[in-house]
Amino acid sequence: MTDGRRILGALNYPGVGGTEQGTVPEGFDHVLEEARLGSGLAVYRRVADGILAWELQRRAGLRVSADAPTAVPGARVVSGFGVGPFRLNAPCEVVWVHEPSPDGIPQSAGFGYGTLPRHPARGEESFEVEINGQGEVWLRIRAFSRPANWFYAAGGMVTRAAQRHVTARYIEGARALAKEGPTP
């Protein structure tokens, strides 16, 4: 992504970083999905490494083009789905990151990214894996959004169904990461 900052523009929604605290700006729809993935530090680390390397997006069937191999604050990523002229691209910028700690529990790792101009929505989404004091590993996906324009607003039911489908695919991807880790 050459010169992506100039081409894509700036974050285009209120409440930047809200998924880190679990806050939702007024007038935005929100999603909170949690799924137990197993237990133990090895499971936690596999999922954390995969989340930070864009694996949930890839495993959800999205094409990923990022200006960094892993999620870091300020990184730009464009994920897309569809074929040819029917490809829908969704540009985002990473707004926060939690790196896994070398040891100790409980802890969490993941990132949140926000929408940029030309994304079909305005808002933020985050992907976080947590290992609690009992060693259980949980995935948490948070999002808040609203359609970017009248065209996407008109497809409200379809848009919400697509978001539920992609979120389910993220969870499937996290379960696969818990078992096998990131793809080489």
N, C-alpha and C positions, 0 to 999 in steps of 0.2 A: 504494500500500500504506500506508494510514493506520495509524499506531501499530503497525507490524509487529513491533517489538521486544517489546511486551507480549503480543501475540497469539501470536506464534510461539515465544517462549522462547529458550533458549540452545543453543549447539552441544552435541551429544549423543554425543560419541565421544572416545576417547583419541587422543593423538598429533596434536593440532591443529597444522597447518603442515607435517605430514610430507611432503606431496607436493612441497613446495619443496626439501627435501633428498633426496627419494627414499626416505624411511624408511616402514616399514609396521608398525603395532602388531601384537603377537602376536594370533593368532586371526582376522585379517582376510584376506579374499581380496584379491588385487591385480591391477592391469592396468598394462601399460606398452606403449604403441603409438607407433611413430615412423614418419613418412612424409616422404620428400623431396618438396618442393613446387616446386623450381626454383632459380634463383640470382639474386643481385643485390639491392641495397638497396631498389629499388622494390617487388619481390615481398615482401620482408621487411616493409616498412612497411604494405603493403596488408593482409597477414595480421595483423600486430600490431594495426592499427586495428580490424579486424573482430573479432578475439578480444576486445579490451577493450570493444567496443560490443555484446556478447552475440550477435554474428552466427552463431557456430558453433551455438549453441542454436537460433536461428531457422531456420537452414539445415538443421538436423537434423529439422525438423518440429515443434519444441516451441513452445508458446505461452509467451512470456516477459513477466513483469510484475516490474519492478525499481524500487526506490526511488532509483536513480541511473541516468543515461543511459549511464554507463560503469562498469566494474569499479573500485571503490575499496575499500580495507579497511573492513570493517563494513557494506558495502552488502548489503541483503537482496534476494534474487531468488527468485521462484517460477516454475519452469518446469513445464509440464504437457503431457500428451498424452491423446488419447482424445476422446470426444464426450459431451456432456450428463452424465447420471449416471454414465457410465463414464469420466469424466475423472479421471486420476491426477495430483495436484499434488505437486511435490517442492520444498519450501522449503529454501533454503540461505543461507549468509552468506559473503561474501568474506573470506578469512583472510590472504591475501597478494597483492601485485601487483608486477610488474616493468614499469615504463614503458620504452618504447623510448628510447634515447639519440639526441640530434640527429645524431650522426655516429659513425663508427668501427665497425670490426668486429674481433673477434667480439662479439656481444651477444645478449641474449634479452629477450622481452617476453611477458607473459601474466599469469594469475592462478590462484589455487586457491580453491575454496569448499568449505565443510563443511555437513553436513546439520543440519537443525533438527527439532524435534518435528513429527510428521505426515509426514515424509519416509518412503518405504517402506524406506529403508536407513539405516545409520549409517556415516558415513565421510567421505571427502574426494575431490575430483576436481580436476585441474588441466589447463590448456590453455596451452601455451607454444610460441612460435615462436622459432627460433634461426637466426642467420646466423653461419656459422663463418668461420675465417680464409681459406678458399678462396672465400668468397662463396656457398656452398651454403645454401639455406634449408630447415630441417627443422621439422616439427611434432612435438611430444611431448605425449602425453596420458597422465597418470598417475592412478590411482585406487586407493583401498583402501576396502573396504566389507564389511559383513555385513548380513543382513536385520534390520529394525527390530523385528520381532515374529514369532511363530510362523506367522502367516498367510503372510507373504512368504517365510519359511524353507521352508514347505511347497511353494512353487512354485519351488524352487531352480533346476531346469533351465530353466524358462521365464524366470526372472529373469536368469540368466546369458546366455541367448540374447538377451533384450531389451537387456542392456548391450552385448553384442557388436554388435548391430544399430545402436544409437544411436552407439557409438564409430565404426563404419564411416561413418555419416552425418556425424559431425563431420569426419572426414578428407575426405569428398567436399566438404563445405562449405569447408574450408580450401583445397582445390585450386581451387575456384571463386573464392575470395577472391584467391588467388595470381594468377589470370588477370584478374579484373575489379574486385576491390576490394569494399568494403561497398556494400550497397544504399542509395540515397539516402533 
